[in-house]
Amino acid sequence: MEEAKGVVKHVLIAKFKEEIPPDQVEKLIKGYANLVTLIEPMKDFHWGTDVSSENLHQGFTHVFESTFESTEGVAEYLGHPAHVEFANLFIPSLEKVIVIDYKPTIVLHH
């Protein structure tokens, strides 16, 4: 196994409040996705909803994953005015949230 040099994945797992209408959720997701165009250290962004049949999601419905070149890039992103402004809209719409930053490990196969 080999740790990816520098790369950091920032994963946010969310459950939106029941009273947040679907069109508002969609608007928030578009706002989140737009951060990649505004914040230079944010290199990539993916999101999706739970499709697991295991029923272990504990009410969490959405996953958002951003890629950064370093932990310093994540710190710059967190303090960036565009992120702060967005977070002030996004976080109050959530009932529950988990955030994990990790350095991916590459498993080599022969």
C-alpha positions as CSV (number, residue, x, y, z in Angstrom):
1,M,0.0,0.0,0.0
2,E,1.1,3.5,-0.7
3,E,-0.2,6.8,0.7
4,A,-1.1,9.3,-2.0
5,K,1.4,12.1,-1.8
6,G,-0.3,15.3,-0.6
7,V,-3.8,14.5,-1.9
8,V,-6.6,15.0,0.7
9,K,-10.2,14.0,0.3
10,H,-12.8,16.1,2.2
11,V,-16.0,14.1,2.7
12,L,-19.2,15.5,4.1
13,I,-22.1,13.2,4.8
14,A,-25.4,14.9,5.4
15,K,-29.0,14.5,6.4
16,F,-31.1,17.5,5.4
17,K,-33.8,18.7,7.7
18,E,-37.2,17.3,6.7
19,E,-38.7,20.8,6.3
20,I,-36.1,21.8,3.6
21,P,-37.9,21.4,0.3
22,P,-36.3,19.5,-2.6
23,D,-35.8,22.6,-4.7
24,Q,-33.9,24.2,-1.9
25,V,-31.8,21.1,-1.4
26,E,-31.0,21.2,-5.2
27,K,-30.1,24.9,-4.9
28,L,-27.7,24.2,-2.0
29,I,-26.1,21.4,-3.9
30,K,-25.5,23.7,-6.9
31,G,-24.0,26.2,-4.6
32,Y,-21.7,23.6,-3.1
33,A,-20.6,22.4,-6.6
34,N,-19.9,26.0,-7.6
35,L,-17.3,26.4,-4.9
36,V,-14.9,24.4,-7.1
37,T,-14.9,27.3,-9.6
38,L,-14.3,29.9,-6.8
39,I,-11.7,28.3,-4.6
40,E,-8.4,27.4,-6.2
41,P,-7.2,24.7,-3.8
42,M,-10.5,22.7,-4.4
43,K,-9.5,20.6,-7.3
44,D,-12.5,18.3,-7.8
45,F,-16.0,17.8,-6.4
46,H,-18.4,14.8,-6.5
47,W,-21.7,14.3,-4.8
48,G,-24.4,11.6,-4.7
49,T,-27.3,10.2,-2.7
50,D,-27.5,6.9,-0.8
51,V,-28.3,3.9,-3.0
52,S,-27.3,1.2,-0.6
53,S,-29.6,-1.7,0.1
54,E,-27.9,-2.4,3.5
55,N,-30.1,0.2,5.3
56,L,-27.1,1.3,7.4
57,H,-27.2,5.0,6.5
58,Q,-28.6,6.1,9.9
59,G,-30.7,8.7,8.1
60,F,-27.8,10.3,6.1
61,T,-28.9,10.8,2.5
62,H,-26.2,12.8,0.7
63,V,-22.4,12.5,0.3
64,F,-20.2,15.3,-0.9
65,E,-16.5,14.7,-1.7
66,S,-13.9,17.3,-2.6
67,T,-10.3,16.8,-3.5
68,F,-7.4,19.0,-2.4
69,E,-3.7,18.8,-3.1
70,S,-2.8,19.1,0.6
71,T,-4.1,19.6,4.1
72,E,-3.0,23.3,3.7
73,G,-5.4,23.5,0.7
74,V,-8.2,22.2,2.9
75,A,-7.4,24.8,5.5
76,E,-7.4,27.6,2.8
77,Y,-10.8,26.3,1.5
78,L,-12.3,26.3,5.0
79,G,-11.3,29.9,5.6
80,H,-12.1,31.2,2.1
81,P,-14.9,33.8,2.1
82,A,-16.9,31.9,-0.5
83,H,-16.8,28.8,1.6
84,V,-17.7,30.7,4.8
85,E,-20.6,32.4,3.1
86,F,-21.9,29.1,1.6
87,A,-21.5,27.2,4.9
88,N,-23.6,29.8,6.7
89,L,-26.5,28.8,4.3
90,F,-25.7,25.1,4.1
91,I,-25.1,24.0,7.7
92,P,-28.4,25.4,9.1
93,S,-30.3,23.2,6.5
94,L,-28.8,20.0,7.9
95,E,-30.2,17.9,10.7
96,K,-27.0,15.8,11.0
97,V,-23.6,16.0,9.4
98,I,-20.3,14.1,9.5
99,V,-17.1,15.6,8.0
100,I,-14.0,13.5,7.4
101,D,-10.7,14.5,5.7
102,Y,-8.4,11.6,4.7
103,K,-5.4,10.9,2.6
104,P,-6.3,8.1,0.2
105,T,-4.2,4.9,0.4
106,I,-3.6,3.2,-2.9
107,V,-3.8,-0.6,-2.8
108,L,-1.5,-2.0,-5.4
109,H,-2.7,-5.2,-7.1
110,H,-0.5,-7.6,-9.2
